[in-house]
Amino acid sequence: MPRTRLRQSARSGPAERRRFHFHSIPKDIRMIGIYRRLGRLFDPVSGRALILPLDHGVGEGMIPGLEAVGKLTEMVRGRNVQGVVLNKGPARTHGAGLPLGLSLIVQLSGGTKHALPPYGRTVVCSVGEALRLGADAVSLQINVGNDLEDRMLADFGAMADEAHLAGLPVLAIIQPRGGHIVNELDASLISHCIRLGSELGADIVGVPYSGDPESFSNAVASSDAPVVVTGGPGRGEFSRFLADIAEALDCGAAGLCAGRNIFQNDDQGAALDQVAALVHQRPETAPAAEPEGEQG
């Protein structure tokens, strides 16, 4: 039996789609800006978010498919994408040309693959600069399970407080990575990353999909912040990527934040269209699971 169908058979059905009521007026009047900006990051029909990160150049250098950021931001026009993640340089150059309905998420963290260790991340952009660039939200990267975890958590705490004071939502991309990690997709570690983001006040938590529906569903359901799935390294088979994303959405994920599996595709526009159709598919139009055949 195919891998995905085996997982589907282990569950009674997709998790109920959660909707976060971002536009409800909070008691703390200072938080209205956060909720309004956060609400615009989620499609009003599907209730989900599709975010295209284009911030890989700091860490990877001349990564294939990302040679021309401006062409990719133009490609987003007219497509059902809610946000793009840019470093401050491309945000300054291309941010003004983004459609007004598309949220600009400025990446505050940075670190290169040449560093020792390569999983370290530090703050390279201030919240004030992100505001001057027209940011609708900010993003930070946190890698846990290594000797630099304490610094990254401290950076996240300080920057999240500063962003919230400015009325900006915070997208926290959290993943297990480093010398103490054996399996970066370990189900218990991914669940801990989700809980960590929720406990520390992230407005959206981005994590890789662990591949374990039960633990992932439980962690997503317990999170006070919506959870989006990150794409990770580009996969050889785009169909496998789509199957994993569909399964994560069935587990209650509120959307997708993926770049390489799209901009490294031979047909970037078609890949983005397929992903958008999957993320924003209405529950009543979702295809029924294929019946299982007889096992020999």
Phi and psi in degrees as GROMACS dihedral restraints (atoms count N, CA, C in turn):
[ dihedral_restraints ]
;  ai    aj    ak    al  type     phi  dphi    fc
    3     4     5     6     1   -57.3    20    10
    4     5     6     7     1   152.6    20    10
    6     7     8     9     1   -55.5    20    10
    7     8     9    10     1   -47.2    20    10
    9    10    11    12     1   -65.9    20    10
   10    11    12    13     1   -39.6    20    10
   12    13    14    15     1   -69.0    20    10
   13    14    15    16     1   -31.5    20    10
   15    16    17    18     1   -61.2    20    10
   16    17    18    19     1   -42.3    20    10
   18    19    20    21     1   -67.9    20    10
   19    20    21    22     1   -40.3    20    10
   21    22    23    24     1   -61.9    20    10
   22    23    24    25     1   -38.8    20    10
   24    25    26    27     1   -68.9    20    10
   25    26    27    28     1   -19.7    20    10
   27    28    29    30     1   -80.9    20    10
   28    29    30    31     1    -8.9    20    10
   30    31    32    33     1  -118.6    20    10
   31    32    33    34     1   153.6    20    10
   33    34    35    36     1   -74.1    20    10
   34    35    36    37     1   -22.5    20    10
   36    37    38    39     1   164.7    20    10
   37    38    39    40     1   175.7    20    10
   39    40    41    42     1   -60.6    20    10
   40    41    42    43     1   147.7    20    10
   42    43    44    45     1   -65.2    20    10
   43    44    45    46     1   147.8    20    10
   45    46    47    48     1   -62.3    20    10
   46    47    48    49     1   133.0    20    10
   48    49    50    51     1   -70.2    20    10
   49    50    51    52     1   123.5    20    10
   51    52    53    54     1   -88.4    20    10
   52    53    54    55     1   144.9    20    10
   54    55    56    57     1  -122.0    20    10
   55    56    57    58     1   127.2    20    10
   57    58    59    60     1   -95.5    20    10
   58    59    60    61     1   126.5    20    10
   60    61    62    63     1   -87.7    20    10
   61    62    63    64     1    76.9    20    10
   63    64    65    66     1   -67.9    20    10
   64    65    66    67     1   -26.5    20    10
   66    67    68    69     1   -89.7    20    10
   67    68    69    70     1    -2.0    20    10
   69    70    71    72     1   -65.9    20    10
   70    71    72    73     1   134.0    20    10
   72    73    74    75     1   -71.0    20    10
   73    74    75    76     1   118.2    20    10
   75    76    77    78     1   -73.8    20    10
   76    77    78    79     1   161.0    20    10
   78    79    80    81     1   -64.6    20    10
   79    80    81    82     1   -36.7    20    10
   81    82    83    84     1   -84.6    20    10
   82    83    84    85     1   107.0    20    10
   84    85    86    87     1   -60.7    20    10
   85    86    87    88     1   -24.0    20    10
   87    88    89    90     1   -69.9    20    10
   88    89    90    91     1   -14.8    20    10
   90    91    92    93     1   -93.8    20    10
   91    92    93    94     1    -0.4    20    10
   93    94    95    96     1   -59.9    20    10
   94    95    96    97     1   -40.8    20    10
   96    97    98    99     1   -59.7    20    10
   97    98    99   100     1   -39.3    20    10
   99   100   101   102     1   -62.5    20    10
  100   101   102   103     1   -47.8    20    10
  102   103   104   105     1   -67.4    20    10
  103   104   105   106     1   -36.3    20    10
  105   106   107   108     1   -67.1    20    10
  106   107   108   109     1   -45.9    20    10
  108   109   110   111     1   -67.3    20    10
  109   110   111   112     1   -37.8    20    10
  111   112   113   114     1   -66.4    20    10
  112   113   114   115     1   -39.2    20    10
  114   115   116   117     1   -61.9    20    10
  115   116   117   118     1   -33.7    20    10
  117   118   119   120     1   -72.0    20    10
  118   119   120   121     1   -12.6    20    10
  120   121   122   123     1   -83.7    20    10
  121   122   123   124     1    -3.7    20    10
  123   124   125   126     1  -122.3    20    10
  124   125   126   127     1   128.7    20    10
  126   127   128   129     1   -59.4    20    10
  127   128   129   130     1   131.4    20    10
  129   130   131   132     1   -67.4    20    10
  130   131   132   133     1   -21.7    20    10
  132   133   134   135     1   -88.3    20    10
  133   134   135   136     1   -54.3    20    10
  135   136   137   138     1   -81.7    20    10
  136   137   138   139     1   -24.0    20    10
  138   139   140   141     1    76.0    20    10
  139   140   141   142     1    11.2    20    10
  141   142   143   144     1  -118.3    20    10
  142   143   144   145     1   164.6    20    10
  144   145   146   147     1  -120.2    20    10
  145   146   147   148     1   136.7    20    10
  147   148   149   150     1  -116.8    20    10
  148   149   150   151     1   114.4    20    10
  150   151   152   153     1  -116.3    20    10
  151   152   153   154     1   131.0    20    10
  153   154   155   156     1  -107.0    20    10
  154   155   156   157     1   104.1    20    10
  156   157   158   159     1   -80.8    20    10
  157   158   159   160     1   129.1    20    10
  159   160   161   162     1  -125.8    20    10
  160   161   162   163     1    37.1    20    10
  162   163   164   165     1  -108.0    20    10
  163   164   165   166     1    15.6    20    10
  165   166   167   168     1   -73.8    20    10
  166   167   168   169     1   -15.1    20    10
  168   169   170   171     1   -62.3    20    10
  169   170   171   172     1   -31.8    20    10
  171   172   173   174     1   -64.2    20    10
  172   173   174   175     1   -47.6    20    10
  174   175   176   177     1   -78.9    20    10
  175   176   177   178     1   -36.2    20    10
  177   178   179   180     1  -105.9    20    10
  178   179   180   181     1   -16.2    20    10
  180   181   182   183     1    78.9    20    10
  181   182   183   184     1  -132.9    20    10
  183   184   185   186     1   -81.2    20    10
  184   185   186   187     1    70.6    20    10
  186   187   188   189     1   -74.0    20    10
  187   188   189   190     1   132.1    20    10
  189   190   191   192     1   -57.4    20    10
  190   191   192   193     1   137.7    20    10
  192   193   194   195     1    93.6    20    10
  193   194   195   196     1   -17.4    20    10
  195   196   197   198     1  -115.1    20    10
  196   197   198   199     1    24.0    20    10
  198   199   200   201     1   -64.8    20    10
  199   200   201   202     1   -33.9    20    10
  201   202   203   204     1  -126.3    20    10
  202   203   204   205     1    93.4    20    10
  204   205   206   207     1   -62.1    20    10
  205   206   207   208     1   -37.4    20    10
  207   208   209   210     1   -60.0    20    10
  208   209   210   211     1   -38.1    20    10
  210   211   212   213     1   -66.2    20    10
  211   212   213   214     1   -35.3    20    10
  213   214   215   216     1   -71.6    20    10
  214   215   216   217     1   -37.4    20    10
  216   217   218   219     1   -67.4    20    10
  217   218   219   220     1   -31.8    20    10
  219   220   221   222     1   -68.4    20    10
  220   221   222   223     1   -35.7    20    10
  222   223   224   225     1   -61.8    20    10
  223   224   225   226     1   -28.2    20    10
  225   226   227   228     1   -69.6    20    10
  226   227   228   229     1   -24.7    20    10
  228   229   230   231     1   -56.2    20    10
  229   230   231   232     1   132.7    20    10
  231   232   233   234     1    79.6    20    10
  232   233   234   235     1     1.2    20    10
  234   235   236   237     1  -109.7    20    10
  235   236   237   238     1   157.8    20    10
  237   238   239   240     1   -83.3    20    10
  238   239   240   241     1    67.5    20    10
  240   241   242   243     1  -115.9    20    10
  241   242   243   244     1   135.8    20    10
  243   244   245   246     1   -96.0    20    10
  244   245   246   247     1   -24.8    20    10
  246   247   248   249     1  -158.8    20    10
  247   248   249   250     1   156.7    20    10
  249   250   251   252     1  -127.0    20    10
  250   251   252   253     1   145.5    20    10
  252   253   254   255     1  -105.6    20    10
  253   254   255   256     1   123.8    20    10
  255   256   257   258     1  -130.5    20    10
  256   257   258   259     1   146.3    20    10
  258   259   260   261     1   -71.7    20    10
  259   260   261   262     1   167.2    20    10
  261   262   263   264     1   -65.8    20    10
  262   263   264   265     1   -30.0    20    10
  264   265   266   267     1   -65.0    20    10
  265   266   267   268     1   -58.0    20    10
  267   268   269   270     1   -61.6    20    10
  268   269   270   271     1   -31.5    20    10
  270   271   272   273     1   -63.6    20    10
  271   272   273   274     1   -38.0    20    10
  273   274   275   276     1   -69.0    20    10
  274   275   276   277     1   -37.2    20    10
  276   277   278   279     1   -80.3    20    10
  277   278   279   280     1   -41.8    20    10
  279   280   281   282     1  -112.4    20    10
  280   281   282   283     1   -10.8    20    10
  282   283   284   285     1   -60.7    20    10
  283   284   285   286     1   -38.4    20    10
  285   286   287   288     1   -65.1    20    10
  286   287   288   289     1   -25.4    20    10
  288   289   290   291     1   -89.2    20    10
  289   290   291   292     1    -1.5    20    10
  291   292   293   294     1   -70.6    20    10
  292   293   294   295     1   145.0    20    10
  294   295   296   297     1   -56.2    20    10
  295   296   297   298     1   144.2    20    10
  297   298   299   300     1   -64.5    20    10
  298   299   300   301     1   -24.9    20    10
  300   301   302   303     1   -82.7    20    10
  301   302   303   304     1    -2.4    20    10
  303   304   305   306     1  -102.3    20    10
  304   305   306   307     1   125.4    20    10
  306   307   308   309     1   -77.0    20    10
  307   308   309   310     1   133.9    20    10
  309   310   311   312     1   -95.0    20    10
  310   311   312   313     1   118.0    20    10
  312   313   314   315     1  -108.8    20    10
  313   314   315   316     1   116.3    20    10
  315   316   317   318     1   -93.3    20    10
  316   317   318   319     1   128.5    20    10
  318   319   320   321     1   -79.1    20    10
  319   320   321   322     1   125.4    20    10
  321   322   323   324     1   -94.9    20    10
  322   323   324   325     1   -17.2    20    10
  324   325   326   327     1  -101.6    20    10
  325   326   327   328     1   156.0    20    10
  327   328   329   330     1  -159.0    20    10
  328   329   330   331     1   159.3    20    10
  330   331   332   333     1   174.6    20    10
  331   332   333   334     1   146.3    20    10
  333   334   335   336     1  -105.6    20    10
  334   335   336   337     1   161.2    20    10
  336   337   338   339     1   -71.2    20    10
  337   338   339   340     1   -10.1    20    10
  339   340   341   342     1   -89.5    20    10
  340   341   342   343     1    -8.4    20    10
  342   343   344   345     1   -72.4    20    10
  343   344   345   346     1   160.4    20    10
  345   346   347   348     1  -118.9    20    10
  346   347   348   349     1   107.3    20    10
  348   349   350   351     1   -83.4    20    10
  349   350   351   352     1   158.4    20    10
  351   352   353   354     1   -75.7    20    10
  352   353   354   355     1    -9.4    20    10
  354   355   356   357     1   -92.7    20    10
  355   356   357   358     1     2.7    20    10
  357   358   359   360     1   -71.7    20    10
  358   359   360   361     1   141.9    20    10
  360   361   362   363     1  -132.3    20    10
  361   362   363   364     1   140.3    20    10
  363   364   365   366     1  -136.7    20    10
  364   365   366   367     1   163.3    20    10
  366   367   368   369     1   -75.9    20    10
  367   368   369   370     1   124.7    20    10
  369   370   371   372     1  -121.9    20    10
  370   371   372   373     1     0.2    20    10
  372   373   374   375     1  -144.8    20    10
  373   374   375   376     1   137.8    20    10
  375   376   377   378     1   -87.1    20    10
  376   377   378   379     1   159.9    20    10
  378   379   380   381     1   -63.4    20    10
  379   380   381   382     1   -36.9    20    10
  381   382   383   384     1   -60.7    20    10
  382   383   384   385     1   -43.5    20    10
  384   385   386   387     1   -64.2    20    10
  385   386   387   388     1   -40.3    20    10
  387   388   389   390     1   -59.9    20    10
  388   389   390   391     1   -40.9    20    10
  390   391   392   393     1   -63.8    20    10
  391   392   393   394     1   -42.6    20    10
  393   394   395   396     1   -63.2    20    10
  394   395   396   397     1   -28.6    20    10
  396   397   398   399     1   -82.5    20    10
  397   398   399   400     1    -4.7    20    10
  399   400   401   402     1    90.5    20    10
  400   401   402   403     1    23.6    20    10
  402   403   404   405     1   -61.3    20    10
  403   404   405   406     1   140.0    20    10
  405   406   407   408     1   -96.6    20    10
  406   407   408   409     1   -16.0    20    10
  408   409   410   411     1  -163.6    20    10
  409   410   411   412     1   167.4    20    10
  411   412   413   414     1  -126.9    20    10
  412   413   414   415     1   159.1    20    10
  414   415   416   417     1  -128.5    20    10
  415   416   417   418     1   146.6    20    10
  417   418   419   420     1  -134.3    20    10
  418   419   420   421     1   147.7    20    10
  420   421   422   423     1  -108.4    20    10
  421   422   423   424     1   131.5    20    10
  423   424   425   426     1  -130.3    20    10
  424   425   426   427     1   120.5    20    10
  426   427   428   429     1  -104.7    20    10
  427   428   429   430     1   126.2    20    10
  429   430   431   432     1  -110.4    20    10
  430   431   432   433     1   157.6    20    10
  432   433   434   435     1    89.8    20    10
  433   434   435   436     1    34.9    20    10
  435   436   437   438     1  -150.0    20    10
  436   437   438   439     1   175.1    20    10
  438   439   440   441     1   -76.8    20    10
  439   440   441   442     1    -3.4    20    10
  441   442   443   444     1  -109.6    20    10
  442   443   444   445     1     7.7    20    10
  444   445   446   447     1   -57.8    20    10
  445   446   447   448     1   -42.2    20    10
  447   448   449   450     1   -61.7    20    10
  448   449   450   451     1   -39.1    20    10
  450   451   452   453     1   -67.4    20    10
  451   452   453   454     1   -42.3    20    10
  453   454   455   456     1   -66.4    20    10
  454   455   456   457     1   -37.6    20    10
  456   457   458   459     1   -67.3    20    10
  457   458   459   460     1   -38.8    20    10
  459   460   461   462     1   -64.5    20    10
  460   461   462   463     1   -42.6    20    10
  462   463   464   465     1   -60.6    20    10
  463   464   465   466     1   -43.0    20    10
  465   466   467   468     1   -62.5    20    10
  466   467   468   469     1   -45.9    20    10
  468   469   470   471     1   -59.8    20    10
  469   470   471   472     1   -44.0    20    10
  471   472   473   474     1   -68.3    20    10
  472   473   474   475     1   -45.9    20    10
  474   475   476   477     1   -69.7    20    10
  475   476   477   478     1   -35.8    20    10
  477   478   479   480     1   -64.3    20    10
  478   479   480   481     1   -42.1    20    10
  480   481   482   483     1   -62.2    20    10
  481   482   483   484     1   -43.8    20    10
  483   484   485   486     1   -65.9    20    10
  484   485   486   487     1   -41.3    20    10
  486   487   488   489     1   -64.1    20    10
  487   488   489   490     1   -41.3    20    10
  489   490   491   492     1   -67.3    20    10
  490   491   492   493     1   -35.1    20    10
  492   493   494   495     1   -63.1    20    10
  493   494   495   496     1   -29.3    20    10
  495   496   497   498     1   -90.1    20    10
  496   497   498   499     1    -0.5    20    10
  498   499   500   501     1    81.0    20    10
  499   500   501   502     1    21.0    20    10
  501   502   503   504     1  -105.0    20    10
  502   503   504   505     1   131.6    20    10
  504   505   506   507     1   -69.1    20    10
  505   506   507   508     1   156.1    20    10
  507   508   509   510     1  -119.8    20    10
  508   509   510   511     1   123.6    20    10
  510   511   512   513     1   -96.8    20    10
  511   512   513   514     1   117.6    20    10
  513   514   515   516     1  -105.0    20    10
  514   515   516   517     1   114.9    20    10
  516   517   518   519     1   -94.3    20    10
  517   518   519   520     1   110.3    20    10
  519   520   521   522     1  -121.7    20    10
  520   521   522   523     1   131.4    20    10
  522   523   524   525     1  -150.6    20    10
  523   524   525   526     1   151.0    20    10
  525   526   527   528     1   -75.9    20    10
  526   527   528   529     1   123.8    20    10
  528   529   530   531     1  -162.7    20    10
  529   530   531   532     1   126.6    20    10
  531   532   533   534     1   146.1    20    10
  532   533   534   535     1  -170.5    20    10
  534   535   536   537     1   -66.3    20    10
  535   536   537   538     1   -22.3    20    10
  537   538   539   540     1   -96.1    20    10
  538   539   540   541     1     4.4    20    10
  540   541   542   543     1  -106.2    20    10
  541   542   543   544     1   125.7    20    10
  543   544   545   546     1   -92.2    20    10
  544   545   546   547     1   -46.3    20    10
  546   547   548   549     1  -125.2    20    10
  547   548   549   550     1   110.5    20    10
  549   550   551   552     1   -68.3    20    10
  550   551   552   553     1   -13.2    20    10
  552   553   554   555     1  -109.9    20    10
  553   554   555   556     1    18.2    20    10
  555   556   557   558     1   -56.2    20    10
  556   557   558   559     1   129.0    20    10
  558   559   560   561     1   -60.1    20    10
  559   560   561   562     1   -40.9    20    10
  561   562   563   564     1   -67.8    20    10
  562   563   564   565     1   -34.4    20    10
  564   565   566   567     1   -69.8    20    10
  565   566   567   568     1   -42.0    20    10
  567   568   569   570     1   -63.8    20    10
  568   569   570   571     1   -41.0    20    10
  570   571   572   573     1   -61.3    20    10
  571   572   573   574     1   -39.3    20    10
  573   574   575   576     1   -64.9    20    10
  574   575   576   577     1   -38.1    20    10
  576   577   578   579     1   -62.3    20    10
  577   578   579   580     1   -41.9    20    10
  579   580   581   582     1   -62.0    20    10
  580   581   582   583     1   -46.6    20    10
  582   583   584   585     1   -66.0    20    10
  583   584   585   586     1   -36.8    20    10
  585   586   587   588     1   -60.6    20    10
  586   587   588   589     1   -47.4    20    10
  588   589   590   591     1   -61.7    20    10
  589   590   591   592     1   -41.5    20    10
  591   592   593   594     1   -66.0    20    10
  592   593   594   595     1   -43.4    20    10
  594   595   596   597     1   -67.8    20    10
  595   596   597   598     1   -32.7    20    10
  597   598   599   600     1   -92.2    20    10
  598   599   600   601     1     4.7    20    10
  600   601   602   603     1    92.7    20    10
  601   602   603   604     1    19.0    20    10
  603   604   605   606     1   -65.2    20    10
  604   605   606   607     1   147.1    20    10
  606   607   608   609     1   -88.0    20    10
  607   608   609   610     1   -27.9    20    10
  609   610   611   612     1  -139.3    20    10
  610   611   612   613     1   137.5    20    10
  612   613   614   615     1  -112.8    20    10
  613   614   615   616     1   128.1    20    10
  615   616   617   618     1  -112.7    20    10
  616   617   618   619     1   124.2    20    10
  618   619   620   621     1  -138.3    20    10
  619   620   621   622     1   157.5    20    10
  621   622   623   624     1   -69.4    20    10
  622   623   624   625     1   155.4    20    10
  624   625   626   627     1   -80.7    20    10
  625   626   627   628     1   127.6    20    10
  627   628   629   630     1   -73.9    20    10
  628   629   630   631     1   -24.3    20    10
  630   631   632   633     1    90.5    20    10
  631   632   633   634     1    -0.9    20    10
  633   634   635   636     1  -111.0    20    10
  634   635   636   637     1   100.2    20    10
  636   637   638   639     1   -58.7    20    10
  637   638   639   640     1   -40.1    20    10
  639   640   641   642     1   -65.6    20    10
  640   641   642   643     1   -51.6    20    10
  642   643   644   645     1   -68.2    20    10
  643   644   645   646     1   -37.1    20    10
  645   646   647   648     1   -65.5    20    10
  646   647   648   649     1   -44.0    20    10
  648   649   650   651     1   -59.9    20    10
  649   650   651   652     1   -44.3    20    10
  651   652   653   654     1   -63.6    20    10
  652   653   654   655     1   -42.0    20    10
  654   655   656   657     1   -67.5    20    10
  655   656   657   658     1   -41.8    20    10
  657   658   659   660     1   -63.2    20    10
  658   659   660   661     1   -42.6    20    10
  660   661   662   663     1   -65.4    20    10
  661   662   663   664     1   -29.4    20    10
  663   664   665   666     1   -86.0    20    10
  664   665   666   667     1    -9.2    20    10
  666   667   668   669     1   -81.1    20    10
  667   668   669   670     1   135.8    20    10
  669   670   671   672     1   -79.7    20    10
  670   671   672   673     1   -12.2    20    10
  672   673   674   675     1  -111.9    20    10
  673   674   675   676     1   145.8    20    10
  675   676   677   678     1   -62.1    20    10
  676   677   678   679     1   145.4    20    10
  678   679   680   681     1  -112.7    20    10
  679   680   681   682     1   125.6    20    10
  681   682   683   684     1  -111.2    20    10
  682   683   684   685     1   151.1    20    10
  684   685   686   687     1   -92.5    20    10
  685   686   687   688     1   134.1    20    10
  687   688   689   690     1   -90.6    20    10
  688   689   690   691     1   153.8    20    10
  690   691   692   693     1   -81.0    20    10
  691   692   693   694     1   -32.9    20    10
  693   694   695   696     1    72.9    20    10
  694   695   696   697     1  -165.2    20    10
  696   697   698   699     1   -60.6    20    10
  697   698   699   700     1   148.8    20    10
  699   700   701   702     1   -59.6    20    10
  700   701   702   703     1   130.5    20    10
  702   703   704   705     1   -90.1    20    10
  703   704   705   706     1   152.4    20    10
  705   706   707   708     1   -67.8    20    10
  706   707   708   709     1   -35.7    20    10
  708   709   710   711     1  -110.6    20    10
  709   710   711   712     1   116.3    20    10
  711   712   713   714     1   -65.7    20    10
  712   713   714   715     1   -32.7    20    10
  714   715   716   717     1   -63.4    20    10
  715   716   717   718     1   -36.0    20    10
  717   718   719   720     1   -66.1    20    10
  718   719   720   721     1   -41.4    20    10
  720   721   722   723     1   -59.2    20    10
  721   722   723   724     1   -47.1    20    10
  723   724   725   726     1   -63.0    20    10
  724   725   726   727     1   -39.2    20    10
  726   727   728   729     1   -64.3    20    10
  727   728   729   730     1   -41.8    20    10
  729   730   731   732     1   -64.5    20    10
  730   731   732   733     1   -41.1    20    10
  732   733   734   735     1   -65.9    20    10
  733   734   735   736     1   -42.5    20    10
  735   736   737   738     1   -59.5    20    10
  736   737   738   739     1   -40.8    20    10
  738   739   740   741     1   -66.4    20    10
  739   740   741   742     1   -41.3    20    10
  741   742   743   744     1   -63.8    20    10
  742   743   744   745     1   -39.3    20    10
  744   745   746   747     1   -64.4    20    10
  745   746   747   748     1   -38.7    20    10
  747   748   749   750     1   -62.2    20    10
  748   749   750   751     1   -27.1    20    10
  750   751   752   753     1   -81.9    20    10
  751   752   753   754     1    -2.7    20    10
  753   754   755   756     1   109.6    20    10
  754   755   756   757     1     3.1    20    10
  756   757   758   759     1   -58.4    20    10
  757   758   759   760     1   143.2    20    10
  759   760   761   762     1   -92.5    20    10
  760   761   762   763     1     8.4    20    10
  762   763   764   765     1   153.2    20    10
  763   764   765   766     1  -161.4    20    10
  765   766   767   768     1  -139.1    20    10
  766   767   768   769     1   140.2    20    10
  768   769   770   771     1  -128.6    20    10
  769   770   771   772     1    92.3    20    10
  771   772   773   774     1  -139.3    20    10
  772   773   774   775     1   140.4    20    10
  774   775   776   777     1  -123.4    20    10
  775   776   777   778     1   -59.0    20    10
  777   778   779   780     1   -61.0    20    10
  778   779   780   781     1   -36.4    20    10
  780   781   782   783     1   -68.1    20    10
  781   782   783   784     1   -11.6    20    10
  783   784   785   786     1  -104.1    20    10
  784   785   786   787     1   -56.6    20    10
  786   787   788   789     1   -76.4    20    10
  787   788   789   790     1   -12.0    20    10
  789   790   791   792     1   -96.3    20    10
  790   791   792   793     1     5.0    20    10
  792   793   794   795     1   -76.9    20    10
  793   794   795   796     1   147.1    20    10
  795   796   797   798     1   -59.2    20    10
  796   797   798   799     1   -33.9    20    10
  798   799   800   801     1  -120.4    20    10
  799   800   801   802     1    90.1    20    10
  801   802   803   804     1   -61.5    20    10
  802   803   804   805     1   -43.2    20    10
  804   805   806   807     1   -64.5    20    10
  805   806   807   808     1   -43.6    20    10
  807   808   809   810     1   -65.1    20    10
  808   809   810   811     1   -39.7    20    10
  810   811   812   813     1   -62.8    20    10
  811   812   813   814     1   -42.8    20    10
  813   814   815   816     1   -65.0    20    10
  814   815   816   817     1   -38.9    20    10
  816   817   818   819     1   -63.3    20    10
  817   818   819   820     1   -42.6    20    10
  819   820   821   822     1   -63.8    20    10
  820   821   822   823     1   -42.7    20    10
  822   823   824   825     1   -65.4    20    10
  823   824   825   826     1   -42.4    20    10
  825   826   827   828     1   -62.4    20    10
  826   827   828   829     1   -41.3    20    10
  828   829   830   831     1   -63.6    20    10
  829   830   831   832     1   -37.0    20    10
  831   832   833   834     1   -70.5    20    10
  832   833   834   835     1   -46.4    20    10
  834   835   836   837     1   -65.4    20    10
  835   836   837   838     1   -41.2    20    10
  837   838   839   840     1   -98.6    20    10
  838   839   840   841     1    11.6    20    10
  840   841   842   843     1   -61.6    20    10
  841   842   843   844     1   131.3    20    10
  843   844   845   846     1   -72.8    20    10
  844   845   846   847     1   145.7    20    10
  846   847   848   849     1   -56.9    20    10
  847   848   849   850     1   -37.2    20    10
  849   850   851   852     1   -73.5    20    10
  850   851   852   853     1   -14.7    20    10
  852   853   854   855     1  -105.4    20    10
  853   854   855   856     1     1.1    20    10
  855   856   857   858     1   -66.3    20    10
  856   857   858   859     1   137.3    20    10
  858   859   860   861     1   -65.9    20    10
  859   860   861   862     1   142.5    20    10
  861   862   863   864     1   -70.7    20    10
  862   863   864   865     1   150.6    20    10
  864   865   866   867     1   -64.6    20    10
  865   866   867   868     1   141.7    20    10
  867   868   869   870     1   -66.0    20    10
  868   869   870   871     1   137.0    20    10
  870   871   872   873     1   -65.5    20    10
  871   872   873   874     1   145.4    20    10
  873   874   875   876     1   -77.1    20    10
  874   875   876   877     1   138.8    20    10
  876   877   878   879     1   -81.8    20    10
  877   878   879   880     1   168.9    20    10
  879   880   881   882     1   -68.2    20    10
  880   881   882   883     1   139.4    20    10
  882   883   884   885     1   -95.2    20    10
  883   884   885   886     1   134.0    20    10
